[in-house]
Amino acid sequence: MDDVELYEALLTTRAMRRFSDEAVERKAIEACLRAAVQAPSGGNIQPWHFVVVDDAAVRTQLADLYRRCYERYERAMLPTATAHRSPEDEASWNRTVGAANHLAQHFHEVPVIVAVCVAGIDLTLTDEHGPLDIGSVLGSVFPAIQNFILAARSFGLGTSLTTVHRIEQQACRDILGVPAHQQIVALLPVGHPTGRWGVARRKPVEKVTSWNRWGNREAFSPAD
């Protein structure tokens, strides 16, 4: 297990899309799942279900589906890309697209794929004033995904949150035997990454934070 402090892990656990052929121990996946189910959920409904795929034949079926979906997505997405603010941003974008394409072409080689499912629960209640919108059930499954991702990091494993399979949601259900009342929210490819952990390029936090009221910007203290 990697010795990394929580805050450092939060800052440096970036998406990993390239993996070695080193096997992943089942015990590590089980530990990550235990961390995932400790995530908070609305009303403690715990709406998640995980399908762990380590069988080569099933992984190949998922890989064929994932490749088809990604290629459709990339063709539609690339023309929508806007101008980059700097050469560094452009280089970062190109690296991300290249890594995403690499994953799509090598999905069948990923040692373990975890499908994260959630029941189609409507959390909306109603009182005498009308519907009470407290958000989608998806808000109660993504914390579990993040817990899994961070736990994987602690075992030296990389993963990334992928969703393009949703383009063929029913076909993905069919491959994994997932019932119709469940949606497959994400596929998490898990393996030993060949890349390096590090702080990902992001908008400055000062640009996306207001204090007390939208648009009220205040200077941040220097980072430690």
C-alpha positions, 0 to 999 in steps of 0.5 A: 500500500502506498504511503500518501497523505489524504490531502496530497492524494486529493490533489494528485490523484488524476485520471489514469488511462494507460496501464501496465500488464501487471495483475491486480489483486482481488484483495485490493479491489475488495478493499476499494469497494469497502471504501466506496460503500462508506460514502455518504448518500442522501437519506443513507439510501446507499443506491449503488451496486458494483459489477467487478469484471475480471473475466477476459471474455467479458472484458473483451465484450465491454471493450468492443462496446466502449471502443464503438461508443468512444469513437462516436463520441470523439467524432462528435466532440472534437469539432466543438472544442473551443480556442485554448487560452494558452499553448500550455492549455492546448498541450494539456487538452491534446494529452487528454484526448490522446490518453482517452483514445489510447484507453478506448483502443486498449480497453480490453487489456485493462485488468479489471473493470468496475461497473457502477450501477444505481437504481432509478429512484426518484427522490422527489417528495411532495407536500402541500406546496408542491414538489420538493426537489432535493436532487438526483439519486446520482448525487448519492453514487458519485461520492462512492465512485470518488471513494473508490478512486482514492482508495485505489490510489492508496494501493498504487492503482489508477483508474478514471471515471468513464461514461461514454458506454451510456451511448449504448446503455442497454447493450452494456446492461445486456453484457453484464446482466444488469436489470432494466431498473438499474442504470450503469453510471460509470465504468472504472478501468483499474490497473497499475498506471504507467503515468505519474501522479501529479496535480492536474491542470485546472482553473485557478480556484480564485476564479471559480469561488465567491464569498457570501454572494455570487461574484464577490471575489476575495483574495486567497491566502497563499497555499502552504 
